[in-house]
Each structure stands twice: as structure tokens, then as C-alpha cells.
Amino acid sequence: MKQMQIYAFDMNCVSHINHGMWTHPRDTSLLYTDLDYWVDFARTAERGKLDGIFLADIVGVYDIFEGSPAAVIRAGAQIPVNDPLMPISAMAYATKHLGFGVTVNTTYEPPYLLARRLSTLDHLTKGRIGWNIVTGYLDSAARAMGFDTLPEHDARYDAAEEYLEILYKLWEGSWDDDAVRADRTQAIFADPSKVRAVKHDGRYYKMEGVHLSQPSLQRTPLLFQAGASARGQDFAARHAECVFIATPTPQAAKPTVEALKRTAEAIGRGADALRVLGLVTVVVGRTEREAQDKLEDYRRHASVEASLAHYSASTGVDFSKYGLDDPIEQKSTNANQSALAAITKEAPKPVTLREIIDQMVLGSRMKPIVGSAEQVADRLAAWISDGGLDGFNLARTVAPESLRDFVDLVVPVLQERGLFKADYAEGPLRQKLFGGSGRLPFSHPAAAFRH
């Protein structure tokens, strides 16, 4: 069986996926504003040979549930949330091999400035930066950024296509590989004939300018994407290298994985150009009994209200308006289309609010994997074999306990079985994952913009 990739999944906030866990007496996530918290997190992840840390982000607040953000403000559910890029330099300085995937929204970030920020991080991390491309789904964000409403779902992806074209031109084409001479004798830092302005005049963006950063190790950062709608999957198959999905079972993951890789194959990138990662939460103990006891301990701190408020924002449906046994209706919303479809038109039978709440074991809509290290390794291996996944985003429960438990208990079992690497490969993040030089391959659309 192939070796899996594993990322520690987190967010620069108190409560990320499993809401309410910050109230546990051993949880330290209240220290999320302290740089030492993030450095310790990165060192633990690298000690476990994890491929990287994947940092989520959201612009706006979850205000669909009961027509107000009150529930998420009370619970600290992704609000307050700090900038995800800020801790990366410190985490990179404290580690040598660990990769970093950071979420930045194309709808609200000028491409010219984002190109410089990510190039800067690629330099400072020595080629270990990745970008998770998102287009947003919250009207609250659109209002906060000065828009009347969020652009339509497919229009956001159309704009993102153009956004990426600008970034590819800047990262791949503005500076030649040998433009920087750093010649002290002749006092020539760079050859002007090998540096050029990028011009773009499109439907959504217009710009002209030289990329402000000299070429970094990867030039284009490793590209992550998490779109699960039909339009999102098409976008991911065209641009992404690592795709993040969230499904309740391996069997539910398999059609999405196959569709993504089939599309990548059809457009000439090849199925192996994509790594598909599934969202998992793990509660592990030295024995099954210890894991179950830990789960029951954690459950006493879970916030169902915060989880429903989060899910309401994801789907665009106010679950507070449903009775426990009312089936959730398919509606036209501008939010996360795949999240709503999973409990409506794609569900084998109508899903009720009670059934949704029953899934919320630890304050999220995903049931955790619970057991001894051997049992957890069995379940992860089944996700790989039955779901076709390439790896996982590991959501935290009680921090830093959950990551330390996984590193100390599960990783050695996976390594023993040959399911996870014993040590890091050398080179930039893309090279560690895909081999080659660390640059995007010629089959990727960005290569067309190289001078």
C-alpha cells in the first residue's frame, strides 16, 4: 500500500473544527495569540514527520444560525480569528522540513500583493510554503469588505481562474531564472533585460507591473484547494496539487477522488498530479478502553450549538428553524454547495436535524476515529484503500494533547507497517511530495507563462 501524507489541520483561533474543546482543562488553545504556542505546535508536527501544517482561514463571521453571530461569538467558533500567515515565519525558523499550507481568499486579496507575500514566505521557509486557494462563501465577509453581497458561486471561480493567471505570470514569467547576478564587482544585482512587467487586462482584473520578489525556490507555492462542488472540482483538477475533501466514510470519498483524478488525466496533467486528503479527527489511547474514556471526557466539553451555527453558515441554511425530526430541504444558496448537497439531494434518504446532531460527537459534524493506535492505523489504512485517498488533514481536539498523542502513538505504528515515511526527503515542499526539481511540472497550466 502507498505511503500516506498527513497534515496537522488548524486555524489561528481558539475553536476550529471540534467546537467547545477549548473549555477542557488540559487544552491550551487560549494561547493561540502567543508565538510559543505555534512554535511548539510546529516542533511536535515535525517530530512526528508530518508533511505539514495546514492552516485554515475564514473572512467574515458565521451569522446564519438564528440570524446572528451570537452563538459563534459565545463559543469562540472561528471568531476571533487572526491572520494565518503571521506565525509561519516563526514556525519555519523552528523547523527544517515541515511544510506549511496557508489559506488565502482570492475574492478579497489583490493578486499583485499576494504574489509578493507568498514569494516572501517561500524564500523565508526555504521552499516549504503552500497556498490553499479559496473564494469564500460568507455574505458577512462581502459586506465587511464593502460589497452588497457575495458574488455568485460559479462567478467566484471564474474570477479565481483569472486571478491565478495573473499569479502564474508574476511567479513564473516576470523574472528569468538567471536574472539575479549579485555581481559585486560590476555592481549589478539583476539584469534588467531578464526582468519584465506583467500585463493583464481581463474581465475581473487589470494590472501591469514587475513581480516585486526575485525568484524563490518553488516560484509558485504548492497549490492546495478544497472545492467540492462540480465547479470547484473542475477548478481543483486544473490547478491544485493537493485537494482537501470532507466525507463521512471512505466509500463516500471514492467517487470524488476518482472524478478529480479522471479530470486531471483528461486535461493532460495525469492522475498522479493530484494528492487527495480527507478530513479526520482521531482520539487515540494506549488501549481501546483508554481511547473510549478519553472520548467521553472530551464529549462533556463539545458545543452542539456552535457546531450547528458553523454548519448553518457552511450550507447557507438556518438549522435553528428546523424541528429535530424535520428533514433538511435542498435550497438554492450561495454558500458551500457540496455541504448542503451531502445532506439533501446526494443523501440516500432525507436527513433530519436530529441525525445531524447525532453526528456531532465532539462539536463538529464529523464523527471521530476512536481506538488504540493499532485500531486507528487500521481505520486510516481503510480510508486509503477503500476511499482512494492519498492522506489526511488531522483536525485537533484538545490542544496540544491530540497532536502529541497521534505523533507518539499512531505514527510509529504507521511507520512500522510501511504506511508512513520514516524520515523526510530533502528539498522544497513540492519536491518532497512529488519528486522532480521543486518547480511545477510542464503539464501544469502555470508552465505556459514561463518566459
Secondary structure, 3 states (H helix, E strand, C coil): CCCCEEEEEEECECECCCCCHHHCCCCCHHHCCCHHHHHHHHHHHHHCCCCEEEEECCCCCCCCHHHCCHHHHHHCECCCECCCCCCHHHHHHCCCCCEEEEEEECCCCCHHHHHHHHHHHHHHCCCCEEEEEECCCCHHHHHHCCCCCCCCHHHHHHHHHHHHHHHHHHHHHCECCCCEEEECCCCEEECHHHECCEEEECCCCEEEECCCCCCCCCCCCEEEECCCCHHHHHHHHHHCCEEEECCCCHHHHHHHHHHHHHHHHHCCCCHHHCEEEEEEEEEEECCHHHHHHHHHHHHCCCCHHHHHHHHHHHHCCCHHHCCCCCECCCCCCCCCHHHHHCCCCCCCCCCEHHHHHHHCCCCCCCCCEEEEHHHHHHHHHHHHHHHCCCEEEEECCCCCHHHHHHHHHHHHHHHHCCCCCCCCCCCCHHHHHHCCCCCCCCCCHHHHHCC
